Amino acid sequence: MIGLIIIGDEILSGRRQDKHLSKAIELLSERGMAVSWVRYVGDEPERITEDIRHALGSGDVVFSFGGIGATPDDHTRACAAQAIGEPLALHPQAKPLILARCEALAKEAGHAFDPNSPDTLRRLHMGEFPLSADIIPNPYNQIPGFTLLGRVHFLPGFPIMAWPMMAWALDTLHLQLHGTGRVHEKSVVVYGAIESVLTPLMQQIEAQFAPVKVFSLPSVDHPVHGRHIELGVKGLPDDIERAFEAMLTGLHDIGANMGPISVR
């Protein structure tokens, strides 16, 4: 399974809108994969540590967005170290990348580069990761993210950095998972339906055609179909075809008024 942890008070307060979930769905869909779960958490170290500890123990591939900088409200690196039970240390591959970035910034500003300046030393904190971490390259400014256990990945909150870093991890570290999470859906519009009446049929389909899942999406004011339920199945192509035919038969047997069929 693929999980996401999205960190930041600014997301929970509404000061910024989360864009990571929709982009992650897009990046995964392009590779035949899908998001299984998402957790949103504010800048609270205890809760961040708890969510990272869950990710490490889950066996899932997890992408964590945000909080890996070096300002007082960036807690993710320290929380990751606590969750895995390791100290933070300046990563030997991260150090030259960050120093090169600092030198480039000094050159752009017309200043002499001082590797021991307070500003440079503060920036080097961004390369302090748990001891067992490997780096994730950052094509935007070269300051890397990191990964633990080869499957729990820590990325910046900035989309311009995080999204290509996520794509790199998917294509470099998880190529074997491409195509394994592709889910197909087939559904039908059922006019004027009541979910409680359809529930026994839904339960029957799930029990008979497991692991196919049934979904029900009610609407009361659709501009085209009015009050209706979109009733469908999702799973592997061959499985859902059999389940959907059984669903149509069941709907016909209870006298349901059916409309268009959709395939996704």
C-alpha positions as a printed NumPy array, in Angstrom:
array([[  0.   ,   0.   ,   0.   ],
       [  0.969,   3.635,  -0.508],
       [  0.47 ,   6.146,   2.301],
       [  0.957,   9.891,   2.63 ],
       [  1.756,  12.052,   5.655],
       [  1.157,  15.753,   5.035],
       [  2.591,  17.998,   7.723],
       [  2.005,  21.629,   8.607],
       [ -0.151,  23.904,  10.755],
       [ -0.741,  26.051,   7.689],
       [ -2.637,  23.183,   6.032],
       [ -4.862,  22.526,   9.042],
       [ -5.563,  26.231,   9.601],
       [ -6.462,  26.812,   5.961],
       [ -3.736,  29.391,   5.368],
       [ -2.5  ,  27.125,   2.583],
       [ -4.397,  24.532,   0.603],
       [ -2.897,  21.078,   0.349],
       [ -1.823,  20.236,  -3.189],
       [  0.202,  17.123,  -2.405],
       [ -2.699,  14.662,  -2.273],
       [ -4.021,  15.448,  -5.763],
       [ -0.506,  15.435,  -7.261],
       [  0.396,  12.185,  -5.512],
       [ -2.738,  10.581,  -6.937],
       [ -1.679,  11.797, -10.39 ],
       [  1.929,  10.579, -10.086],
       [  0.834,   7.193,  -8.782],
       [ -1.923,   6.773, -11.365],
       [  0.585,   7.396, -14.164],
       [  2.514,   4.385, -12.822],
       [ -0.439,   2.097, -12.201],
       [ -0.444,   2.714,  -8.46 ],
       [ -2.868,   4.299,  -6.005],
       [ -3.   ,   6.064,  -2.646],
       [ -4.26 ,   3.789,   0.146],
       [ -4.276,   6.225,   3.065],
       [ -3.477,   9.818,   4.03 ],
       [ -2.727,  11.445,   7.37 ],
       [ -2.709,  15.195,   8.002],
       [ -0.82 ,  16.428,  11.048],
       [  0.141,  19.844,  12.405],
       [  3.539,  20.95 ,  13.621],
       [  3.299,  18.899,  16.831],
       [  6.39 ,  16.718,  17.407],
       [  4.597,  14.04 ,  19.428],
       [  1.943,  13.48 ,  16.767],
       [  4.479,  13.616,  13.923],
       [  6.629,  11.031,  15.7  ],
       [  3.592,   8.795,  16.217],
       [  2.643,   8.965,  12.535],
       [  6.214,   8.253,  11.404],
       [  6.461,   5.337,  13.823],
       [  3.245,   3.954,  12.314],
       [  4.67 ,   4.387,   8.808],
       [  7.896,   2.596,   9.694],
       [  6.021,  -0.333,  11.175],
       [  3.322,  -0.57 ,   8.53 ],
       [  5.301,  -2.194,   5.738],
       [  3.778,   0.398,   3.382],
       [  5.557,   2.774,   1.028],
       [  5.021,   6.191,   2.617],
       [  5.749,   9.725,   1.458],
       [  5.967,  12.449,   4.123],
       [  5.701,  16.045,   2.935],
       [  6.965,  19.013,   4.94 ],
       [  8.961,  19.923,   8.011],
       [ 12.461,  18.884,   6.916],
       [ 13.929,  22.402,   6.908],
       [ 15.972,  23.968,   9.707],
       [ 13.59 ,  26.542,  11.224],
       [ 12.082,  26.11 ,  14.712],
       [  8.777,  24.804,  13.324],
       [ 10.484,  22.08 ,  11.256],
       [ 10.305,  18.938,  13.391],
       [ 10.197,  16.078,  10.891],
       [ 13.889,  15.154,  10.836],
       [ 14.107,  14.985,  14.645],
       [ 10.802,  13.108,  14.84 ],
       [ 12.001,  10.577,  12.276],
       [ 15.163,   9.997,  14.307],
       [ 13.123,   9.488,  17.466],
       [ 10.677,   7.163,  15.699],
       [ 13.428,   4.892,  14.369],
       [ 15.565,   5.162,  17.519],
       [ 18.657,   6.731,  15.952],
       [ 20.547,  10.002,  16.462],
       [ 20.633,  12.75 ,  13.873],
       [ 23.925,  13.164,  12.038],
       [ 25.092,  15.217,   9.077],
       [ 24.807,  12.867,   6.128],
       [ 28.123,  12.54 ,   4.239],
       [ 26.392,  12.9  ,   0.862],
       [ 24.189,  15.767,   1.978],
       [ 27.066,  17.899,   3.282],
       [ 28.818,  18.64 ,  -0.058],
       [ 25.474,  19.249,  -1.767],
       [ 24.45 ,  21.827,   0.816],
       [ 27.87 ,  23.488,   0.817],
       [ 27.736,  23.755,  -2.977],
       [ 24.313,  25.368,  -2.715],
       [ 25.582,  27.847,  -0.106],
       [ 28.568,  28.715,  -2.307],
       [ 26.302,  29.292,  -5.301],
       [ 24.033,  31.583,  -3.266],
       [ 27.029,  33.572,  -2.016],
       [ 28.28 ,  33.968,  -5.568],
       [ 24.873,  35.159,  -6.76 ],
       [ 24.841,  37.754,  -3.981],
       [ 28.393,  38.875,  -4.744],
       [ 29.753,  37.687,  -1.408],
       [ 32.784,  35.569,  -0.544],
       [ 31.75 ,  32.085,   0.508],
       [ 32.525,  31.208,   4.122],
       [ 31.876,  27.513,   4.931],
       [ 31.968,  28.333,   8.641],
       [ 29.585,  31.269,   8.626],
       [ 26.517,  31.034,  10.918],
       [ 24.231,  30.979,   7.881],
       [ 26.114,  28.088,   6.27 ],
       [ 26.147,  26.136,   9.521],
       [ 22.4  ,  26.657,   9.895],
       [ 21.834,  25.375,   6.371],
       [ 23.931,  22.285,   7.102],
       [ 21.342,  21.299,   9.715],
       [ 19.064,  20.451,   6.779],
       [ 21.426,  17.565,   6.007],
       [ 21.142,  16.031,   9.47 ],
       [ 19.19 ,  12.801,   9.094],
       [ 18.825,   9.596,  11.14 ],
       [ 22.028,   7.551,  10.884],
       [ 20.593,   4.846,   8.617],
       [ 19.008,   7.292,   6.169],
       [ 19.758,   7.459,   2.463],
       [ 19.313,  10.694,   0.561],
       [ 16.696,  11.584,  -2.04 ],
       [ 18.093,  14.03 ,  -4.624],
       [ 16.477,  17.43 ,  -4.999],
       [ 16.752,  18.692,  -8.585],
       [ 15.519,  22.187,  -7.674],
       [ 18.157,  23.394,  -5.197],
       [ 20.199,  20.235,  -4.48 ],
       [ 19.321,  20.147,  -0.766],
       [ 18.231,  16.522,  -0.395],
       [ 15.41 ,  14.746,   1.324],
       [ 15.925,  11.338,   2.891],
       [ 14.495,   7.859,   3.098],
       [ 14.345,   5.241,   5.848],
       [ 14.111,   1.48 ,   5.358],
       [ 14.042,   2.14 ,   1.624],
       [ 10.295,   2.828,   1.713],
       [  9.487,   5.742,   4.051],
       [ 10.448,   8.91 ,   2.232],
       [ 10.76 ,  12.436,   3.611],
       [ 10.307,  15.325,   1.191],
       [ 10.086,  19.118,   1.472],
       [  6.728,  20.836,   1.695],
       [  7.437,  22.915,  -1.411],
       [  5.658,  21.304,  -4.391],
       [  8.315,  22.453,  -6.869],
       [ 10.821,  20.309,  -4.973],
       [  8.675,  17.537,  -3.535],
       [  6.924,  16.331,  -6.672],
       [ 10.001,  15.55 ,  -8.807],
       [ 11.582,  13.969,  -5.729],
       [  8.535,  11.723,  -5.302],
       [  8.68 ,  10.786,  -8.992],
       [ 12.382,   9.911,  -8.615],
       [ 11.654,   7.659,  -5.628],
       [  8.834,   5.892,  -7.459],
       [ 10.916,   5.31 , -10.579],
       [ 14.201,   4.464,  -8.834],
       [ 13.241,   2.697,  -5.619],
       [  9.832,   1.228,  -6.418],
       [  9.855,   0.312, -10.077],
       [  8.698,  -3.206,  -9.161],
       [  5.447,  -1.772,  -7.812],
       [  4.444,  -0.033, -11.042],
       [  1.155,  -1.436, -12.278],
       [  0.397,  -3.344,  -9.088],
       [ -2.21 ,  -0.936,  -7.732],
       [ -4.24 ,  -0.217, -10.841],
       [ -7.918,  -0.303,  -9.896],
       [-10.735,  -0.367, -12.442],
       [-14.286,   0.772, -11.774],
       [-17.626,   0.078, -13.43 ],
       [-20.818,   1.732, -12.24 ],
       [-24.424,   2.434, -13.158],
       [-26.75 ,   5.3  , -12.303],
       [-29.77 ,   4.118, -10.3  ],
       [-32.561,   6.701, -10.288],
       [-34.554,   7.473,  -7.148],
       [-32.811,   4.756,  -5.193],
       [-32.46 ,   4.463,  -1.417],
       [-29.174,   3.11 ,  -0.064],
       [-30.854,   1.005,   2.619],
       [-32.756,  -0.868,  -0.099],
       [-29.552,  -1.482,  -2.082],
       [-27.428,  -2.517,   0.907],
       [-28.331,  -6.248,   0.85 ],
       [-27.367,  -6.45 ,  -2.839],
       [-24.089,  -4.626,  -2.135],
       [-23.265,  -7.021,   0.698],
       [-24.085, -10.001,  -1.502],
       [-21.813,  -8.799,  -4.33 ],
       [-18.852,  -8.175,  -1.997],
       [-19.267, -11.573,  -0.34 ],
       [-19.601, -13.436,  -3.654],
       [-16.879, -11.656,  -5.622],
       [-14.23 , -10.755,  -3.018],
       [-11.802,  -8.958,  -3.228],
       [-14.017,  -6.768,  -5.453],
       [-15.329,  -3.757,  -3.542],
       [-18.738,  -2.152,  -4.001],
       [-19.237,   1.607,  -3.808],
       [-22.318,   3.787,  -3.529],
       [-22.235,   7.514,  -4.352],
       [-25.593,   9.179,  -3.662],
       [-26.614,  12.55 ,  -5.097],
       [-29.746,  14.575,  -4.382],
       [-29.401,  17.471,  -6.813],
       [-27.378,  16.341,  -9.832],
       [-27.971,  18.756, -12.771],
       [-28.526,  15.888, -15.235],
       [-29.645,  12.825, -13.259],
       [-31.375,  14.483, -10.329],
       [-31.718,  12.316,  -7.229],
       [-29.81 ,   9.104,  -7.856],
       [-27.137,   6.71 ,  -6.626],
       [-24.068,   5.79 ,  -8.658],
       [-23.657,   2.134,  -7.742],
       [-20.528,   0.326,  -8.828],
       [-17.716,  -2.121,  -8.283],
       [-13.939,  -1.689,  -8.298],
       [-11.07 ,  -4.121,  -8.58 ],
       [ -9.2  ,  -6.066, -11.263],
       [-10.778,  -5.991, -14.755],
       [-11.849,  -9.652, -14.995],
       [-13.206,  -9.666, -11.444],
       [-15.316,  -6.54 , -11.8  ],
       [-16.931,  -7.701, -15.052],
       [-18.446, -10.726, -13.329],
       [-19.41 ,  -8.732, -10.269],
       [-20.986,  -5.956, -12.323],
       [-23.114,  -8.379, -14.333],
       [-24.37 ,  -9.878, -11.086],
       [-25.089,  -6.39 ,  -9.785],
       [-27.139,  -5.497, -12.871],
       [-29.102,  -8.73 , -12.494],
       [-29.781,  -7.933,  -8.856],
       [-30.896,  -4.398,  -9.674],
       [-33.212,  -5.718, -12.377],
       [-34.706,  -8.219,  -9.941],
       [-35.673,  -5.476,  -7.459],
       [-37.123,  -3.301, -10.211],
       [-34.486,  -0.575, -10.101],
       [-34.662,   2.236, -12.67 ],
       [-31.178,   2.258, -14.21 ],
       [-29.418,   4.84 , -16.321],
       [-25.959,   5.234, -17.95 ],
       [-23.066,   2.893, -17.273],
       [-19.583,   4.338, -16.622],
       [-16.178,   2.652, -16.875],
       [-13.008,   4.079, -15.305]])
